[in-house]
Amino acid sequence: MLFDEIKRNKRNTVIMMVIFGIFVSLLGLLFVGSASDDTSSLVTGMFWWIALVVIYILIKYATSMWLILKMTKAQSITEENDPELYHIVEDMVMVAKLPMPKVYIVDDPSPNAFATGTSYKHAAVSVTTGLREMMDRDELEGVISHEISHIKNYDIRISTIAVALVGVIGVIATALIFFGKVVLFSSDDDRDSRAAGLVFGLCMMLVGFLFNIIAVPLAMLMQAFVSRQRESLADVSGVELTRNPQGLIRAFKKLQVYEGGGHPKRTTSILAKSPAAELCLVTPVSFHHLFDSHPPLEERIQRLEHKI
């Protein structure tokens, strides 16, 4: 049953990432095609569009771990200053047959955890002080197994690509609006040139606004779907590592109680204001459930209980 769940989840992720890639390519074709006069310039424009997307993804991927750890002010943990946490991570990577990642603690009362990194050999697992204090050993083991599963399943790579694809669309939208304004308000003595510039500038701004109100939200919906699939996969994969679903179930139930107990909103969390928000155990900030990067805790608990 667990194997079937994992297989189905991976298939859904592949399908959505393919759709995501096609969507970004079509936007590129629309953007480049509107400014191309012939086939040659269209091909050249699409080459540069793809190059821009790839470069942007590589930059995001290469800097993501450093940026996340810096923005969350994560402090390194060793076997000496927190042997229990360190040994739990050590045990889980041994079962998963992975190299030992770096372990960090984030000074944040909001209970959460995340994994980041660029490869098996360059990975990190972080937990907040709030989660560290809240969970017993079995619960903490369940949480860590979830994060190690993210590393094992290449979820960090997938998440970074998805975030970068949304970012590319946002950057293009902003650039279109900016350069549209430049063209619109640039002065020209020739009346015909001024009229042509006015039309071209307005068209650029219109396309930019359409990107912002249609393309960006659609891309965010696809990103959220991919993220929810990977979170569900990490839950199930984590249980495979511990062979103790009750640990993660109890951890989720504690997080449910925390969220319903009048505690400060997760929007005040350090993680909510950093790129780590997409990688966390639970969503630090939510505007609408359709855009949530994680399934509801109740749904995750029920899915795990169904596997017992």
QUIRA-V657096 format. One record per residue. N is the residue number from 0. RES is the residue in one small letter. OMEGA is omega as a letter, one per 20 degrees, with the letter a starting at -180 (none if undefined). Layout:
n->N res->RES omega->OMEGA
n->N res->RES omega->OMEGA
This chain:
n->0 res->m omega->r
n->1 res->l omega->a
n->2 res->f omega->r
n->3 res->d omega->r
n->4 res->e omega->a
n->5 res->i omega->a
n->6 res->k omega->a
n->7 res->r omega->a
n->8 res->n omega->r
n->9 res->k omega->r
n->10 res->r omega->r
n->11 res->n omega->a
n->12 res->t omega->r
n->13 res->v omega->a
n->14 res->i omega->a
n->15 res->m omega->r
n->16 res->m omega->r
n->17 res->v omega->r
n->18 res->i omega->r
n->19 res->f omega->a
n->20 res->g omega->r
n->21 res->i omega->r
n->22 res->f omega->r
n->23 res->v omega->r
n->24 res->s omega->r
n->25 res->l omega->r
n->26 res->l omega->r
n->27 res->g omega->r
n->28 res->l omega->r
n->29 res->l omega->a
n->30 res->f omega->a
n->31 res->v omega->a
n->32 res->g omega->a
n->33 res->s omega->a
n->34 res->a omega->a
n->35 res->s omega->a
n->36 res->d omega->a
n->37 res->d omega->a
n->38 res->t omega->a
n->39 res->s omega->r
n->40 res->s omega->r
n->41 res->l omega->r
n->42 res->v omega->r
n->43 res->t omega->r
n->44 res->g omega->r
n->45 res->m omega->r
n->46 res->f omega->a
n->47 res->w omega->r
n->48 res->w omega->r
n->49 res->i omega->r
n->50 res->a omega->r
n->51 res->l omega->a
n->52 res->v omega->a
n->53 res->v omega->r
n->54 res->i omega->r
n->55 res->y omega->r
n->56 res->i omega->a
n->57 res->l omega->r
n->58 res->i omega->r
n->59 res->k omega->a
n->60 res->y omega->a
n->61 res->a omega->a
n->62 res->t omega->a
n->63 res->s omega->a
n->64 res->m omega->a
n->65 res->w omega->a
n->66 res->l omega->a
n->67 res->i omega->a
n->68 res->l omega->r
n->69 res->k omega->a
n->70 res->m omega->r
n->71 res->t omega->a
n->72 res->k omega->a
n->73 res->a omega->r
n->74 res->q omega->a
n->75 res->s omega->r
n->76 res->i omega->r
n->77 res->t omega->r
n->78 res->e omega->a
n->79 res->e omega->a
n->80 res->n omega->r
n->81 res->d omega->a
n->82 res->p omega->a
n->83 res->e omega->a
n->84 res->l omega->a
n->85 res->y omega->a
n->86 res->h omega->r
n->87 res->i omega->r
n->88 res->v omega->r
n->89 res->e omega->r
n->90 res->d omega->a
n->91 res->m omega->r
n->92 res->v omega->r
n->93 res->m omega->r
n->94 res->v omega->a
n->95 res->a omega->a
n->96 res->k omega->r
n->97 res->l omega->r
n->98 res->p omega->r
n->99 res->m omega->r
n->100 res->p omega->r
n->101 res->k omega->a
n->102 res->v omega->a
n->103 res->y omega->r
n->104 res->i omega->r
n->105 res->v omega->a
n->106 res->d omega->a
n->107 res->d omega->a
n->108 res->p omega->r
n->109 res->s omega->a
n->110 res->p omega->a
n->111 res->n omega->r
n->112 res->a omega->r
n->113 res->f omega->r
n->114 res->a omega->r
n->115 res->t omega->r
n->116 res->g omega->a
n->117 res->t omega->a
n->118 res->s omega->r
n->119 res->y omega->a
n->120 res->k omega->a
n->121 res->h omega->a
n->122 res->a omega->r
n->123 res->a omega->r
n->124 res->v omega->a
n->125 res->s omega->r
n->126 res->v omega->r
n->127 res->t omega->r
n->128 res->t omega->r
n->129 res->g omega->r
n->130 res->l omega->a
n->131 res->r omega->a
n->132 res->e omega->a
n->133 res->m omega->a
n->134 res->m omega->r
n->135 res->d omega->a
n->136 res->r omega->a
n->137 res->d omega->r
n->138 res->e omega->r
n->139 res->l omega->r
n->140 res->e omega->r
n->141 res->g omega->r
n->142 res->v omega->a
n->143 res->i omega->r
n->144 res->s omega->r
n->145 res->h omega->a
n->146 res->e omega->r
n->147 res->i omega->r
n->148 res->s omega->r
n->149 res->h omega->r
n->150 res->i omega->a
n->151 res->k omega->a
n->152 res->n omega->a
n->153 res->y omega->a
n->154 res->d omega->a
n->155 res->i omega->r
n->156 res->r omega->a
n->157 res->i omega->a
n->158 res->s omega->a
n->159 res->t omega->r
n->160 res->i omega->a
n->161 res->a omega->r
n->162 res->v omega->a
n->163 res->a omega->r
n->164 res->l omega->r
n->165 res->v omega->a
n->166 res->g omega->r
n->167 res->v omega->r
n->168 res->i omega->r
n->169 res->g omega->r
n->170 res->v omega->r
n->171 res->i omega->r
n->172 res->a omega->r
n->173 res->t omega->a
n->174 res->a omega->r
n->175 res->l omega->r
n->176 res->i omega->a
n->177 res->f omega->a
n->178 res->f omega->r
n->179 res->g omega->r
n->180 res->k omega->r
n->181 res->v omega->r
n->182 res->v omega->a
n->183 res->l omega->a
n->184 res->f omega->r
n->185 res->s omega->a
n->186 res->s omega->r
n->187 res->d omega->a
n->188 res->d omega->a
n->189 res->d omega->a
n->190 res->r omega->a
n->191 res->d omega->r
n->192 res->s omega->r
n->193 res->r omega->r
n->194 res->a omega->r
n->195 res->a omega->r
n->196 res->g omega->r
n->197 res->l omega->a
n->198 res->v omega->a
n->199 res->f omega->r
n->200 res->g omega->r
n->201 res->l omega->r
n->202 res->c omega->r
n->203 res->m omega->r
n->204 res->m omega->r
n->205 res->l omega->r
n->206 res->v omega->r
n->207 res->g omega->r
n->208 res->f omega->r
n->209 res->l omega->r
n->210 res->f omega->a
n->211 res->n omega->a
n->212 res->i omega->a
n->213 res->i omega->a
n->214 res->a omega->a
n->215 res->v omega->r
n->216 res->p omega->r
n->217 res->l omega->r
n->218 res->a omega->r
n->219 res->m omega->r
n->220 res->l omega->r
n->221 res->m omega->r
n->222 res->q omega->a
n->223 res->a omega->r
n->224 res->f omega->r
n->225 res->v omega->a
n->226 res->s omega->r
n->227 res->r omega->r
n->228 res->q omega->a
n->229 res->r omega->r
n->230 res->e omega->r
n->231 res->s omega->r
n->232 res->l omega->a
n->233 res->a omega->r
n->234 res->d omega->a
n->235 res->v omega->r
n->236 res->s omega->r
n->237 res->g omega->r
n->238 res->v omega->r
n->239 res->e omega->a
n->240 res->l omega->a
n->241 res->t omega->a
n->242 res->r omega->a
n->243 res->n omega->a
n->244 res->p omega->a
n->245 res->q omega->r
n->246 res->g omega->a
n->247 res->l omega->r
n->248 res->i omega->r
n->249 res->r omega->r
n->250 res->a omega->r
n->251 res->f omega->r
n->252 res->k omega->r
n->253 res->k omega->r
n->254 res->l omega->r
n->255 res->q omega->r
n->256 res->v omega->r
n->257 res->y omega->a
n->258 res->e omega->a
n->259 res->g omega->a
n->260 res->g omega->r
n->261 res->g omega->r
n->262 res->h omega->r
n->263 res->p omega->a
n->264 res->k omega->a
n->265 res->r omega->r
n->266 res->t omega->r
n->267 res->t omega->a
n->268 res->s omega->r
n->269 res->i omega->a
n->270 res->l omega->a
n->271 res->a omega->a
n->272 res->k omega->a
n->273 res->s omega->r
n->274 res->p omega->r
n->275 res->a omega->a
n->276 res->a omega->a
n->277 res->e omega->a
n->278 res->l omega->a
n->279 res->c omega->r
n->280 res->l omega->r
n->281 res->v omega->a
n->282 res->t omega->r
n->283 res->p omega->a
n->284 res->v omega->a
n->285 res->s omega->r
n->286 res->f omega->r
n->287 res->h omega->a
n->288 res->h omega->r
n->289 res->l omega->a
n->290 res->f omega->r
n->291 res->d omega->r
n->292 res->s omega->a
n->293 res->h omega->r
n->294 res->p omega->r
n->295 res->p omega->a
n->296 res->l omega->a
n->297 res->e omega->r
n->298 res->e omega->a
n->299 res->r omega->r
n->300 res->i omega->a
n->301 res->q omega->a
n->302 res->r omega->r
n->303 res->l omega->r
n->304 res->e omega->r
n->305 res->h omega->a
n->306 res->k omega->a
n->307 res->i omega->none
